Amino acid sequence: MDKLKRVLSGRDAEEPSGLAEVIDATSLGWGTRVKGFVACFAIGCLCSLLGSCLLWVPKKGLLIFAVFYTLGNIASIGSTLFLMGPMKQLKRMFEPTRLIATIVMLVSI
């Protein structure tokens, strides 16, 4: 479990104790990260589901669907920022093996 925490937080190798203390003091704890992930992911799923249900509203249904579904996707993607951190998430999204998928996803939103 400790290895998983180190990998997801971007600290694979052992670091000097002074730097590790600074990183621990300025970052979220593991429990807070998991709670943030779950809350943000739940909000994203709820928005996407709500958008799908409101698709059938006369005249404005398509616009409401687009707004809620987009917000749901952004919140769901943003939920992973809690687990890995924003910079590591962005670096991984734009790796050469994931670049095409990232571009297609961003253009689709």
C-alpha positions, 0 to 999 in steps of 0.5 A, spaced: 500 500 500 505 504 501 508 503 494 502 505 491 501 511 495 508 513 493 507 511 485 501 515 485 504 521 489 510 521 484 515 519 489 517 513 486 524 513 489 527 515 496 528 522 497 532 526 502 528 527 509 528 535 508 525 535 501 520 529 503 518 533 509 517 539 505 513 535 500 509 532 505 507 539 509 505 542 502 501 536 499 494 533 501 494 527 505 492 520 502 485 520 506 484 527 503 486 525 496 481 519 496 475 523 499 476 529 494 477 523 488 470 520 491 467 527 491 469 530 485 467 523 481 461 522 484 459 530 482 461 528 475 457 522 475 451 525 477 452 531 472 452 526 467 446 522 469 442 529 470 444 531 463 442 525 460 435 525 463 434 532 462 436 531 454 428 530 453 426 536 455 422 540 450 426 545 446 432 546 451 433 539 452 439 539 448 443 545 451 442 543 458 444 536 456 451 539 453 452 543 459 451 538 464 454 532 460 460 537 459 461 539 466 460 531 468 466 529 464 470 535 466 469 533 474 470 526 472 477 527 469 478 532 474 477 527 480 484 524 478 488 530 479 486 529 487 490 522 486 496 524 482 497 531 482 495 536 477 502 536 474 503 529 474 496 528 471 498 533 465 505 530 464 501 523 463 496 525 459 501 528 454 505 522 453 506 520 446 502 514 447 496 518 450 497 524 446 492 522 440 487 520 446 488 526 450 487 530 443 480 527 441 477 527 448 479 535 449 476 536 442 470 532 444 468 536 450 
